């Protein structure tokens, strides 16, 4: 049985390029982000991968990345589920601020804590712990059962919502997961054992 799960962080967004805190703000992909999404599709096609179902968030940058990937692999009609639980971490009062400006306002150390600690949320926003608490029930109740049934599953989402899944998949601790960097538009291919542990992992660098 081919228990395949592919995770893709959306291609570069307009606010990624401008170094702004994005969170739930619904911003589009840049030209580079479009190119990254298309390359992700070509990388998956080169591996001969075909999917049975796809999941994405309610945000345009993840949805558009998925659409471009599916166009490249010839599966534009694939069953797709859009779910708010897979949205990016909500950065609250930081949304729309340039990260350098935020450091000037609150100090390097405080902004670093908000960005990289596990359980300290920014004002009005979510900590990574909060994001994990939102994402993991959906992953366990919906995405993982599809994989364990032998379906090939593609997830196009965001840095922090994907970190939540990877935390469980790879057994990472709360001190390890905040520092995990995920490149935009680069598929991570997991094959799972029947007990949900990872049989293999491959990062499809362009």
C-alpha angles and dihedrals in degrees: 000000000000105000097185127174121177120191122195127181110217119263120266111301129210090256093046087058092049092047092240128149102253111176111150094350106123104232129162132240122268121233086262090051091052090050091049092052092049090048090051088055092049091049091052092046091051088056089053093240122162125181137220098198140000133210128200140162131259090259125102098228093059094041093049091048089053093048092052092048092050091048090054094050094043096247102111090140094055116138105261130189119202113204131179091210087072094057121122120270111283108243093193114196091009094065111119094014122122108244092231091051090050089054090052091051101043104015133255095272096052094047090047089053092050092048102039110024118097102225110019111098124204114245109294093358145090130276118221086256089058090049091050089051089054099043103039099062090053092047093049095044100041118009101040095049089054090053093047090052087062097258119143105237129196121196121191109187144118141300096260100036088052091047087059091057093043090051089064097035094053098030094240121174127235090258093052103045101063091061095050108116120208119194117225115257097005115127120224111204118205127184112196134208121230090261090058094253119132115265093182141351129202128180110208101215113189 
